[in-house]
Amino acid sequence: MGTSERPTIRTVAARAGVGRGTVSRVLNGSPRVSAAAREAVHAAIAELNFVPNRAARSLVTSRTDCIALVIPEPESRLVSEPYFSEIIRGVSTALAETQLQLLLILVRDQRELDRLTEFLTAGRVDGVLLVSIHRDDPLPGLLEELGLPTVLAGRRSAGEPLCHAHSDNVSGAAEAVRHLLDRGYRTIATITGPLDMDVGHSRLRGWREALRESGAEPEESLIATADFTEAGGRAAMRELLERRPGLDAVFAASDVMAAGALAELRDRGRKVPDDVALVGFDDSVIARHTDPPLTSVRQPVEEIGRTMTELLLEELSGSGRTRSRVCLPTSLVVRGSS
């Protein structure tokens, strides 16, 4: 067999008639494999002459001393959104006193997802930190199947079974809307994040809850969905102004989208906050550099990165992890835009 045809975990799994996760567990000596499956995997390994890359090392230790931070987003978002750099800073801080190496892995298409799957199944890392979770993302399910220690930044739903750390998004959004109501604004629109993400759904829920508390019924015409990008925020603001030209305030579910909304309002001749008040979410560096500076919900992003890493280290140490989910509080920072 030539080098280009070297067998992989995928071919071993196919020959043995089992999933890749089962092959991974057999290679890692996990007891969570039936005797029949273990025998089939060993037979397939022998037939294919498969040599796992970590074979020599695994004779000494089953640890790689490496963890992966996986971000299933294009590099354009990684560069344009302060959220990701703050997560990375928090992760790095938590790892500073350890001997663990950090791998940053972007997953932008199916080819890169397949490559990552092979990489994780081969046991190249001890654990995974996963950021930017979409409801139908196959990665959390794959990590569950592999039994690989995993911590998420965020969650797929309120019932997320995997260990995770996130901000109190509902409460933060509600506080932003209450602030606008207290200032006398009444027609308060919202620009949401993607609604296949818990963070987008939760911030929309906070908007709804605050309006209902005030006795107002949230109107669907005051909701525009975007994608956490500046262009998305601008397009959503345009849509809202066309639909509801009399709106007097906007809660945008991220500072990046709020910056896009601010640019659109300026192009339309609407002054902020005289004509339309604006509140963002994140309290990132962007909020301090818009004109006017942006009122924003501060979420402790760096602390999320640090906390999720600590949760993973607890799991890797085998010290009997006591925490599986951590919800961090938010606070409102009031500036000139409201």
PyMOL commands that set and color helices and strands:
alter all, ss='L'
color gray80, all
select helices_A, chain A and resi 3-5+9-16+20-27+35-48+55-58+75-80+82-95+110-121+138-146+169-182+198-213+220-222+230-243+255-267+285-289+301-317
alter helices_A, ss='H'
color red, helices_A
select strands_A, chain A and resi 66-71+101-106+127-131+150-153+163-167+188-192+223-225+249-252+277-282+295-298+325-328+331-333
alter strands_A, ss='S'
color yellow, strands_A
deselect
rebuild
show_as cartoon
